Amino acid sequence: MNLRQLEAFRATMRTGSITGAAKLMNISQPSVSRLFGDLERSLGFALFVRSGRGLVSTVEARRFFQGVEGMFLGGDRLGDLAETIRTTPGDVISLGVIPALSTVEVPEAVAELSCVRPDAEIMLSVRNTPAIIDAVQMQQLDLGLVGRHAHHEGVETLYQTSLPYVCLIPESHDLDGGQGPIDLSAIDEEQAFIALAGVYTYEMMEMDPAIAAKLRAQSRIAAANMPVAAALVRETGALAIVDPVSAGIACGRGGVVSRPIVQNMRYHLGLITRGRESLSMDGHHLAELLMARLARL
């Protein structure tokens, strides 16, 4: 089994035909047939069977393709890494940050660093937590501020903390001004909620499944992240469960208030890197400023 055989197999699976694979690889059809024929003999099982004038992949081929595709995607990621290395100066500090911390905490930390290190070069990108972890693993980011536990191979956690989620409420709502925390399970079933969509779900918030199902049933609008959910509360009159950072920003703009909730749900924050030894002096300084801000939260 060699790489060229795997390329022929992958191309045939992706195009659905030997003709398509040959065009994709810019080789002849007999060459493709010979390559995946050699691969079949090496593997010891059939990859395709003929059906009429075409090919149909076997169950074994589809299982094998998952592993082959993962291997080639890893190669694609290496290409992305090479592009990052080629286009980014070595002394630039690259930081990925989740949306909740992108408008206040991180800009203020960057401003602090610029005051003491005016020559420091910083590149910021706003991404979701999985994308940040992936980029740190691939050395495309020096530092990452993520929104949940980041215990992954190839990632070192410099600092982590957790904060309680809150319920964001429009001003003058029936729940505005109430005393004590809000019990989510006791909220009227007619009350509308802003749901979370995409990679961040109620389950990731450690919410009870029954309450999560109830809130989804009461949602007609979904937001891709919590800052957007917080902003929608003011405009729609619906409630939202958000992190305290997003809630604080939304409350500062007026029109909404936040209240604690009975349920013990924690918003995890962490600062990660590929490795302390890989950080420049300016990178270490920025990490210290970010950790201090996370501690104050």
N, C-alpha and C positions, 0 to 999 in steps of 0.2 A: 504494500500500500504506500503510495507516494502522493505528494501534494497535487501533482498534475491530474492524477486519477480522481482525487477528491474534487478538484475544480470542475472536471467534466461531469461528475455526478451532480454537483451542486447546480451547474448550469442547466443540466437536463431536468432536474426537479423544478427549477425556477421557471423555465420556459415551457416545460411540458412536452418537449420533443427533441429529437436528436438534431433536427434542422435548426431549431432555435438555439440550441446549445452551441452548435458549430458556428453560427453567426456571432453569438455572444463572445465566444473564445477566439474567433477569427482563425479557425482551423477547419479541415474537411470533416464531413459527416463520418466517413470510415474511421478517422482518427478518434472521434468522440466515441464511436461504438467500441473500438479497440480498448480505449482507456477505461470505460466503465465495465467492459467485459473482464479486463485484467483485475479490476477492483472486486468484481463479484467472486472471481476465483480466489482472491486473497481473503475475502471475508467469509466465504463458505456458505453464502445464501444469495438468492436471487434479489435483484433490485427492481427489475421491471418485467412485466409480462405484456405480450402484444394483445391488443384488443382491436380487431378490425385493422385499420391502417395506422393506428397510433399506439402509444405506450401507456401503460397504467402502472404506477408505482405500487410495490408490495407494502404490506404492513411493516415488514422489517425495514424496508427502505425509508419509510416515513419516520420510524423511530430513529434510525441512523442519521437521517437528515437533520434532526434537532441538534444532535451533537456536532455535526459538521458545520451547520449554520452558526452555532455558537462560537466555534473555532474561528470561522472567517470574520464574524463580527468583532471578535477580539483583535484580529488583524486590522480591521477598519479603524478600531479605536487607536491602534498604534499609529495609523496614518494621521489621525486627528492630533495625537501627541506630537508627532513630527512637525505638523503645521504650526502648533503652538510654540514649540521650541524655535522654529525658524522665524516666526514673526514677532515674538515677544522678547525684548531685551532681557538679559539675564538678571539685571538688578531691579526689575520691576516687581513689586509685591502684588500678587494677584489674590483677590479675596472674593469669595462667593457668599452671598447673604440671602436669607429668606426674606420675603416681602415685609413681614411684620417689623423687622429691624432696619429696613433699608432707608427709611426717611428721617429718622431721628438719631438713634443710637450710633449707627455706623458713621454717618456723616460727621457727627460731633467728635467721634474718636479719630477720624481721619484729619479733621481740622486741628485737633490737639497735636497729632504727629507732625503735621505740616508746620506748626509753630516752632517745634524744637528741632525738626529735621526738614528744613525747607527744600532740600534737594531730593527728598525721598519721592520715588515714582510709584504710584498706586493705580491698579486697575480693578474696578469693582464690577461685579455682575450679579444681577438679581435672578435667582433660580429657586426651584423647590428643593426640598431636602434630598431626595434620591439623586437628583442631578448633581448637587454639590458634592455628595459623598463619592459619586462616580468620578467626578472631575478631580477630586483630591487624590483618590486612589491612582488615577492615571497621571498624576503630577501636572495636571493642567491648572490647578489652583494651589497656592501656597497655604491658604487658610480658608476655612469654611465655617460660617455660622449657621447651624442647623436647628430644626425645630422638633427633634425628638432624639432618643438614644441613638448613638452612632457607633455601636460596637460591631465593627466590620473589619475584616482582614485588610491590612494595609492602611489603616486609619488610626491615628493616635489622638485621643481626646485630651485636650489641654485643660478644659474646664467644663463643668456641667452643673446645671441647677434646674429647679422646677418651680413653677408658680401655679396658683390655683386659677382655673378658668372662671370666667364671670358671665353673667347674663347681661346683654346690652339691651336697653329699653328706650323707646322714644320718650322725650319729655311730655308730661301731661298724660301719660299712659296710666291705666289703673294701678299698675305695679310700681309706678314712680313714687318715691317717697315712703314706701313701705318699710317696715322694720324687720331686720334679720335677713338671713339668706333665703333664697327662693328654692322651693322644692320642685324640680322639673316634672316629677311624676304627678304633681297636683295641679299643674297649670291647665286651664280650661282647654278642652279639645278643639274649640273653635279658634283659638289663638294661632295666628300665622307665624311661622318661623322662616328664617333664611337658612337654607341647608348649605352644607359644604359639599363640593364636588371635586372630581379629579383624584389626585393622589392622597389628599388628606381627608379622612373619613371620621365619622363619629366613633368607630371602633378604635382608631388610633388615638382618640381622646380618652380612651379607657372608660367610655360611657357604657352603662348597662344596656344590653341588647334590646330589652323591652322599651326603654326610654328612647333609644335611637330610632326604633321602628315608629314610635309615636311621633317624634319630631319630623321624621321624613314624611309621614302621612299628613302632617300639618304644613308642609312646605310646598310652595308653588314657584319659588325662585331659588336658584342655587348659585353659589359663588365659588370661584376657583381657589380663593385663599381668604384668610380671615380679615385682613384689612379691607378687602372689597365687601365682605359680609358686614363688617362694622359700618361702612359707609352707607350700605343699603338700608340699614335700620332707620336712619334719619329720614330717608326719602319714601320708604314704603310703609312705615308703621309696624312692620313685623319685628319679632325679637330675634336675637342671634346669640349663640354661645361662642365666645371668642376668647383669645388669650388676653391677659391684662395689658399688654403693650399696645395692641391694636385698639383695645377699649379706651386706654388713656388718650391716645391720639384722637379718636373719634369724639370723646367727651370734651377735649380741649377745643374742638371746633364748634361745640354747642349743638343743641337739639337732641342730645341723647344722654342717658345716665347709665351707670353700671351698678349691679348689685351682685354680691356673692351668691353662690348656689350651695345647696345642702350636699349634693353629691360630691364625693371626693375624687375630683378629676384634676390631674396635674398636667401643666404645659411644660414640656421638657425643652431646655435650651442647651446647646453645647457648642464649644469652639473646637474645631478639629484641624489636624494637619497631617501631612504624610509622615512627618517625623521632625522632632525639634531640631535635629542636626541639619536639616535641609533648609532651615530658615536663615535669612540674612539678619544682620544686626537690626535693620529697620523692621524686618518682619517680626522679630522678637519684641521690639518696642510696640508695634501695633497690636500684637497679641496681648501684651500686658495691659494696654489701654482698653481693649475690648473686654478682657476678663474683669477689669475693675468696673466697667459699666454693667456687665452681667451681674456682678455681685451686688451692685446698688439696686438692681431691679428687685 
